[in-house]
Amino acid sequence: MNEVMGTTFLEDGKWFLRHEGGAGNKVPLLARKELLGDLQDGQAQIFEGSYSRDHRGVVVAAHVVSIKRY
């Protein structure tokens, strides 16, 4: 697992992540329902997970399995 970092946004009932290094782009945030219930709109977070990329290497989604706690 890798670190997935960025700011979470809830838009029309769906979660998105403005990920670090993404030039301000938001991508869908995909996770278990229980984890999504712990998110806060507009909150910067660090997750354990991975990114999906298209054929050009551009991030198109964030897949997260847990929120890192410090």
One Martini backbone bead per residue (centre of mass of N, CA, C, O) as a GRO file, in nm:
protein
   70
    1MET     BB    1   0.100   0.035   0.016
    2ASN     BB    2   0.012   0.369  -0.016
    3GLU     BB    3   0.008   0.704  -0.021
    4VAL     BB    4  -0.284   0.912   0.012
    5MET     BB    5  -0.322   1.260  -0.077
    6GLY     BB    6  -0.566   1.510   0.044
    7THR     BB    7  -0.881   1.654  -0.039
    8THR     BB    8  -1.204   1.632   0.062
    9PHE     BB    9  -1.520   1.586  -0.132
   10LEU     BB   10  -1.872   1.659  -0.134
   11GLU     BB   11  -2.064   1.567  -0.433
   12ASP     BB   12  -2.364   1.459  -0.485
   13GLY     BB   13  -2.288   1.206  -0.280
   14LYS     BB   14  -1.979   1.223  -0.363
   15TRP     BB   15  -1.645   1.135  -0.348
   16PHE     BB   16  -1.350   1.342  -0.346
   17LEU     BB   17  -1.002   1.405  -0.462
   18ARG     BB   18  -0.750   1.640  -0.400
   19HIS     BB   19  -0.453   1.563  -0.506
   20GLU     BB   20  -0.136   1.540  -0.468
   21GLY     BB   21  -0.007   1.659  -0.775
   22GLY     BB   22  -0.299   1.739  -0.946
   23ALA     BB   23  -0.351   2.046  -1.016
   24GLY     BB   24  -0.658   2.046  -0.871
   25ASN     BB   25  -0.766   1.780  -0.926
   26LYS     BB   26  -1.049   1.567  -0.924
   27VAL     BB   27  -1.123   1.246  -0.782
   28PRO     BB   28  -1.242   0.963  -0.717
   29LEU     BB   29  -1.344   0.815  -0.404
   30LEU     BB   30  -1.263   0.482  -0.308
   31ALA     BB   31  -1.461   0.296  -0.061
   32ARG     BB   32  -1.578   0.196   0.209
   33LYS     BB   33  -1.855   0.287   0.372
   34GLU     BB   34  -1.724   0.323   0.656
   35LEU     BB   35  -1.502   0.523   0.564
   36LEU     BB   36  -1.684   0.742   0.437
   37GLY     BB   37  -1.820   0.813   0.721
   38ASP     BB   38  -1.531   0.955   0.827
   39LEU     BB   39  -1.557   1.188   0.648
   40GLN     BB   40  -1.466   1.531   0.552
   41ASP     BB   41  -1.541   1.818   0.424
   42GLY     BB   42  -1.237   1.977   0.346
   43GLN     BB   43  -1.028   1.752   0.433
   44ALA     BB   44  -0.720   1.674   0.517
   45GLN     BB   45  -0.553   1.367   0.405
   46ILE     BB   46  -0.426   1.039   0.495
   47PHE     BB   47  -0.377   0.738   0.313
   48GLU     BB   48  -0.435   0.407   0.239
   49GLY     BB   49  -0.332   0.322  -0.102
   50SER     BB   50  -0.438   0.404  -0.444
   51TYR     BB   51  -0.392   0.463  -0.787
   52SER     BB   52  -0.550   0.533  -1.083
   53ARG     BB   53  -0.450   0.498  -1.429
   54ASP     BB   54  -0.398   0.587  -1.730
   55HIS     BB   55  -0.220   0.552  -2.029
   56ARG     BB   56  -0.063   0.840  -1.935
   57GLY     BB   57  -0.062   0.854  -1.597
   58VAL     BB   58  -0.328   0.962  -1.506
   59VAL     BB   59  -0.523   1.035  -1.253
   60VAL     BB   60  -0.870   0.882  -1.193
   61ALA     BB   61  -0.829   0.745  -0.896
   62ALA     BB   62  -0.906   0.665  -0.549
   63HIS     BB   63  -0.788   0.396  -0.338
   64VAL     BB   64  -0.910   0.324  -0.013
   65VAL     BB   65  -0.857   0.156   0.324
   66SER     BB   66  -0.731   0.398   0.508
   67ILE     BB   67  -0.675   0.606   0.777
   68LYS     BB   68  -0.431   0.796   0.886
   69ARG     BB   69  -0.289   0.795   1.211
   70TYR     BB   70  -0.114   1.026   1.458
   0.00000   0.00000   0.00000
